Amino acid sequence: MKEIIYNKLVRDKIPNIIEADNKKYLTEIVKKDELKELLNKKLREEVEEYIESNDIEEIADILEVIYAIIENNNVSKKEVEKIRKNKKEKRGGFNEGIKLIKVIE
């Protein structure tokens, strides 16, 4: 019997999908502190996958992880969006493709 060790955060329905494929699995529910750490690792993983593939589906995965991070920090999406809009108003977005080469003082 072959075993593959993942030891990483997965989407909530993955155990059901594995079971439907007639496979066995082992999971655990982690506490808030460990969840924060695992979400950060998952974010890095998803960002790397996007960078490698440029696949828009990876952006959806990144957003899902970000939403989980927001929820885990007891902050609303609305509050984060307000912060994002304020920063964009004060400092701009990234739409114009401006690359800062240097600043001379």
C-alpha positions as CSV (number, residue, x, y, z in Angstrom):
1,M,0.0,0.0,0.0
2,K,1.5,3.3,-1.1
3,E,1.4,6.4,1.2
4,I,1.9,10.0,0.2
5,I,2.7,12.4,3.0
6,Y,1.3,15.9,2.5
7,N,1.2,17.5,5.9
8,K,-0.3,20.7,4.6
9,L,-3.6,22.6,4.7
10,V,-6.2,21.5,2.2
11,R,-9.6,22.7,1.1
12,D,-12.5,21.5,3.3
13,K,-14.0,19.1,0.9
14,I,-10.7,17.3,0.0
15,P,-11.3,14.4,2.5
16,N,-14.7,13.7,0.9
17,I,-13.1,13.7,-2.5
18,I,-10.4,11.3,-1.4
19,E,-13.0,9.0,0.2
20,A,-15.1,9.0,-2.9
21,D,-12.1,7.8,-4.7
22,N,-12.1,4.7,-2.3
23,K,-8.8,5.9,-0.6
24,K,-8.0,6.2,3.1
25,Y,-6.6,9.3,4.7
26,L,-5.6,10.8,8.0
27,T,-6.4,14.4,8.9
28,E,-6.5,16.6,12.0
29,I,-8.2,19.9,12.8
30,V,-5.6,22.4,13.8
31,K,-5.8,25.2,16.4
32,K,-5.9,28.9,15.5
33,D,-2.2,29.5,15.9
34,E,-1.2,26.6,13.7
35,L,-3.9,27.5,11.2
36,K,-2.4,30.9,10.9
37,E,1.0,29.4,10.1
38,L,-0.5,26.9,7.7
39,L,-2.5,29.6,5.9
40,N,0.7,31.6,5.4
41,K,2.5,28.5,3.9
42,K,-0.5,27.9,1.7
43,L,-0.5,31.5,0.5
44,R,3.2,31.1,-0.5
45,E,2.4,27.8,-2.2
46,E,-0.5,29.3,-4.2
47,V,1.5,32.4,-5.2
48,E,4.4,30.3,-6.4
49,E,1.9,28.2,-8.4
50,Y,0.5,31.3,-10.0
51,I,4.0,32.7,-10.8
52,E,5.0,29.4,-12.5
53,S,1.8,29.1,-14.5
54,N,0.2,32.5,-14.8
55,D,-3.1,30.6,-14.6
56,I,-6.0,32.7,-13.5
57,E,-7.3,29.7,-11.5
58,E,-4.4,30.1,-9.2
59,I,-5.6,33.7,-8.5
60,A,-8.9,32.2,-7.3
61,D,-6.9,29.9,-5.0
62,I,-4.9,32.9,-3.7
63,L,-8.1,34.8,-3.0
64,E,-9.6,31.8,-1.1
65,V,-6.5,31.6,1.1
66,I,-6.6,35.4,1.7
67,Y,-10.3,35.2,2.6
68,A,-9.5,32.4,5.1
69,I,-6.6,34.6,6.6
70,I,-9.0,37.5,6.9
71,E,-11.6,35.3,8.7
72,N,-8.9,33.7,10.9
73,N,-7.9,37.3,12.0
74,N,-11.5,38.2,12.9
75,V,-11.6,40.9,10.3
76,S,-14.3,41.4,7.7
77,K,-13.7,41.5,4.0
78,K,-15.4,44.9,4.0
79,E,-12.9,46.2,6.5
80,V,-10.0,44.9,4.3
81,E,-11.5,46.4,1.2
82,K,-11.9,49.8,3.0
83,I,-8.1,49.7,3.9
84,R,-7.3,48.7,0.3
85,K,-9.3,51.5,-1.2
86,N,-7.8,54.0,1.2
87,K,-4.3,52.9,0.3
88,K,-5.1,53.0,-3.4
89,E,-6.5,56.6,-3.0
90,K,-3.4,57.8,-1.1
91,R,-0.7,55.9,-2.9
92,G,-2.3,54.6,-6.1
93,G,-2.6,51.1,-7.5
94,F,-0.3,49.1,-9.7
95,N,-2.2,49.5,-13.0
96,E,0.2,52.0,-14.7
97,G,3.2,49.7,-14.6
98,I,5.5,52.2,-13.0
99,K,8.9,50.8,-12.1
100,L,10.9,52.9,-9.7
101,I,14.6,52.8,-10.7
102,K,16.1,55.1,-8.0
103,V,15.5,58.2,-5.9
104,I,18.1,60.9,-5.8
105,E,18.4,63.0,-2.6
